[in-house]
Amino acid sequence: MERYVAIDNVCAWPNLTLLPNGDLVATIFNQPTHGGWEGDVDCWASADGGRLWTYRGTPAPHEPGTNRMNVAAGLARDGSLVVLASGWGNRPQPGTHRGHRIPEESDVLPIWVCRSSDQGRTWTRGNAPVPPPPNGPTRLIPFGDVVKLADGTLGVCIYSWSPGTKEHHTYFYTSADDGRTWAVRGAVRTGNINETTPVVLADGRVLVAGRTLDDQHLDLFASADHGATWACTGAVTLGMQHPADLLLLRDGKLLLTYGIRNAGLYGVGVRVSTDQGKTWSAPRVLVDFETATDGGYPASVEIDDGTLVTAYYCNRTPAHHRYHVGLLRWRLDA
């Protein structure tokens, strides 16, 4: 296993995308705070399988008094990068707040749909292409991957924000115009769920893993109709183990990567399914942050030689005392 500090001095919540040319793109929040002040959604890129990273572009630059930090990202069918970005209002200038900035103090910003046809260097933005569900909540936050569905559309998970309650809902949105505009296709669950990410299986079924709001474990859901209806198939982690990343590997295995925030253990865990999510291997701790008090949110991709690349964020380790994107290059059989 190889371990790197990929991007320093950022809180990040990284989302990883593998481009057709083999480059990796990490879509991140670009400030060293857990949303506490103004900041942007940036893209960084690696051309060597995740060892070295350079800034590439800014999909969602913030407006004064706000930040852009909540994202979903992936590839359109024409190869363009698509980033859905929201964030929060009532944010102070950088460096003027420490720790978490309570979301209840602010408004959820409308989702921007950001699109790049040059591998993340330049971007176009639309600020009204994601409508709320009919008669549903209007404070909406994108999360996880943008995926290609078997019916030719794109799919993404978007959850609603209701501060101080368990009335968070997750909806599955689809796009029939290659990611430019979006519409609700179905509700994954109403109540007791937020950060949710999808994966498309070889037979066209869609799985999503979502963070619950009681003990904050991950539940798995399945859809056989491209996201219109969903059934919960059960829990896949213990409490305080969230959020998820789901990746279909080239050999047909399904990789679940997730954050661990249990007392005495902050880090990243993994499980593997060989039967498309019906059963899972025993949990494995991929990395222990040791001294961290904030971190996780892993994302994984598989590169050409079968190496797995997993990015996460962390506020400190014994060897590095700043917020950063950490990165692992590893293999399942190692």
MOFENMO-V117335 format. One record per residue. RES is the residue in one letter. PSI is psi in radians with two decimals (* if undefined). D_CENTER is the distance of its C-alpha to the mean C-alpha in Angstrom with 2 decimals. Layout:
res psi d_center
RES PSI D_CENTER
RES PSI D_CENTER
//
This chain:
res psi d_center
M 2.35 22.96
E 2.42 22.31
R 2.30 20.51
Y 2.66 19.88
V 1.86 18.99
A -0.82 17.15
I 2.11 16.71
D 2.67 18.86
N 0.70 19.11
V 2.53 15.59
C -0.73 13.31
A -1.10 10.39
W 1.14 7.03
P 2.47 6.69
N 2.26 5.00
L 2.40 8.14
T 2.29 10.48
L 2.08 13.99
L 2.77 16.61
P -0.50 19.86
N 0.05 21.90
G -0.20 20.05
D 2.66 18.41
L 2.45 14.90
V 2.24 12.87
A 2.12 10.37
T 2.13 9.01
I 2.81 9.51
F 2.28 11.42
N 0.38 14.86
Q 2.66 16.80
P 0.97 17.79
T 2.62 17.39
H 1.05 15.12
G 0.22 15.36
G -0.30 19.12
W -3.04 20.31
E 2.62 19.96
G 3.02 17.51
D 2.90 15.74
V 2.06 12.67
D 2.80 13.93
C 2.30 13.57
W 2.71 15.11
A 2.64 16.50
S 2.29 18.24
A 0.10 21.16
D 0.60 22.15
G 0.35 19.49
G 0.03 17.56
R -0.78 20.63
L 2.46 21.11
W 2.49 18.85
T 2.62 20.10
Y 2.39 19.00
R -0.72 18.92
G 3.05 18.36
T 1.74 17.00
P -0.70 15.34
A 1.50 15.62
P 2.43 18.48
H 2.73 19.13
E 2.72 22.36
P 2.37 24.76
G 0.20 24.05
T 2.98 20.34
N 2.73 17.00
R 2.07 14.06
M -0.30 10.89
N 2.12 8.43
V 2.69 6.61
A 2.59 5.79
A 2.69 7.53
G -2.92 10.02
L 2.37 13.79
A 2.99 16.50
R -0.43 19.57
D 0.12 21.58
G -0.08 19.33
S 2.61 18.02
L 2.36 14.59
V 2.20 13.09
V 2.15 10.81
L 2.19 10.75
A 2.22 11.12
S -2.88 12.69
G -2.70 13.90
W 2.54 17.03
G -3.11 20.72
N 0.80 23.41
R 2.34 21.99
P 3.03 24.69
Q 2.74 25.24
P 2.43 23.60
G 0.02 25.21
T 0.10 26.74
H 2.46 24.65
R 2.55 23.66
G -2.70 21.06
H 2.54 19.03
R 2.08 20.04
I 2.13 20.45
P -0.51 18.43
E -0.32 21.57
E -0.02 23.39
S 2.95 21.61
D 2.58 20.77
V 2.22 17.45
L 2.59 17.66
P 2.58 17.84
I 2.27 14.99
W 2.46 15.83
V 2.02 15.37
C 2.44 15.60
R 2.37 17.01
S 2.27 18.38
S 0.09 21.03
D 0.71 21.79
Q 0.57 18.75
G 0.10 17.15
R -0.79 20.43
T 2.71 21.36
W 2.55 19.68
T 2.72 20.92
R 2.43 19.61
G 2.38 20.41
N 0.18 20.30
A 0.59 21.37
P 0.20 20.00
V 1.57 17.83
P 2.72 20.49
P 2.84 20.23
P 2.63 21.23
P 2.18 25.06
N 0.42 26.51
G -3.01 23.10
P 2.71 21.18
T -0.22 20.57
R 1.74 18.05
L 2.48 14.77
I 2.16 11.15
P 2.67 8.46
F 2.57 4.98
G -2.62 3.23
D 2.56 6.05
V 2.19 9.42
V 2.75 12.01
K 2.09 15.80
L 2.78 17.86
A -0.31 21.34
D 0.13 23.08
G -0.14 22.21
T 3.02 19.66
L 2.69 15.95
G 2.68 13.62
V 2.68 10.52
C 2.38 9.82
I 2.28 10.92
Y 2.76 12.27
S 2.65 15.38
W 2.14 16.26
S 1.62 19.64
P 2.40 20.42
G 0.16 22.48
T 3.06 22.30
K 0.20 20.63
E 0.91 20.77
H 2.34 17.07
H 2.59 16.63
T 2.30 13.99
Y 2.59 15.10
F 2.06 14.54
Y 2.61 15.29
T 2.77 16.89
S 2.20 18.37
A -0.03 21.83
D 0.67 22.20
D 0.62 19.57
G 0.10 16.86
R -0.72 19.29
T 2.78 19.64
W 2.66 18.05
A 2.63 19.68
V 2.29 19.09
R -0.62 19.97
G 2.86 19.71
A 2.14 18.68
V -0.88 16.73
R 2.51 18.24
T 2.06 19.99
G 2.46 19.97
N 0.72 18.48
I 2.48 14.81
N -1.78 11.75
E 1.97 8.00
T 2.42 8.06
T 2.54 6.78
P 2.88 9.76
V 2.54 11.95
V 2.21 15.43
L 2.94 18.33
A -0.51 21.42
D 0.09 23.48
G -0.24 21.24
R 2.70 20.05
V 2.32 16.48
L 2.55 14.81
V 2.60 11.97
A 2.23 11.21
G 2.58 11.13
R 2.13 11.87
T 2.90 15.53
L 0.01 17.36
D -1.46 20.52
D 0.09 20.14
Q 0.83 16.31
H 3.10 16.18
L 2.27 14.05
D 2.56 15.84
L 2.43 15.70
F 2.63 16.80
A 2.54 18.49
S 2.30 19.77
A 0.08 22.70
D 0.71 23.09
H 0.56 20.02
G 0.09 18.27
A -0.75 21.38
T 2.68 22.02
W 2.61 20.24
A 2.34 21.61
C 2.24 20.28
T -0.01 21.21
G 3.06 20.84
A 2.54 19.07
V -0.04 17.44
T 3.00 17.23
L 3.09 19.51
G 2.62 19.16
M 0.52 16.99
Q 1.76 14.76
H 3.00 11.15
P -3.01 8.23
A 2.78 7.80
D 2.34 6.98
L 2.32 9.90
L 2.18 11.98
L 2.06 15.48
L 2.84 17.78
R -0.45 20.85
D 0.11 23.23
G -0.21 21.79
K 2.73 20.23
L 2.18 16.88
L 2.19 14.74
L 2.09 12.76
T 2.42 11.14
Y 2.73 10.60
G 2.57 11.56
I 2.18 15.25
R 0.78 16.82
N 2.70 20.29
A 2.14 23.49
G -0.10 24.59
L 1.83 21.49
Y 2.27 18.27
G -2.63 16.26
V 2.32 14.15
G 2.79 15.47
V 2.62 15.62
R 2.72 17.47
V 2.42 18.80
S 2.34 20.24
T 0.05 23.13
D 0.69 23.77
Q 0.67 20.64
G 0.06 19.30
K -0.76 22.71
T 2.80 23.22
W 2.62 21.36
S 2.90 22.65
A 2.58 23.26
P 2.57 20.43
R 2.31 20.48
V 2.01 19.53
L -0.70 18.05
V 2.42 18.42
D 2.11 20.11
F -0.27 19.54
E -1.18 23.09
T 0.14 23.54
A 2.61 20.11
T 0.01 19.77
D 2.30 16.15
G 3.08 13.32
G -2.29 10.84
Y 1.00 7.03
P 2.74 7.73
A 2.47 6.79
S 2.58 10.05
V 2.80 12.38
E 2.16 16.11
I 3.12 18.56
D -0.64 22.09
D 0.16 23.97
G -0.06 21.81
T 2.40 20.26
L 2.36 16.78
V 2.07 14.70
T 2.16 12.17
A 2.63 10.71
Y 3.03 10.17
Y 2.77 11.65
C 2.53 15.00
N -0.29 17.75
R 2.61 20.61
T 2.97 22.09
P -0.51 25.85
A -0.09 25.89
H 2.00 23.65
H 0.45 23.84
R 2.78 21.33
Y 2.47 17.66
H 2.82 16.14
V 2.02 13.54
G 2.68 15.05
L 2.42 15.10
L 2.38 16.80
R 2.13 18.68
W 3.01 19.99
R 2.57 21.44
L -0.57 21.59
D 0.08 25.38
A * 25.66
//
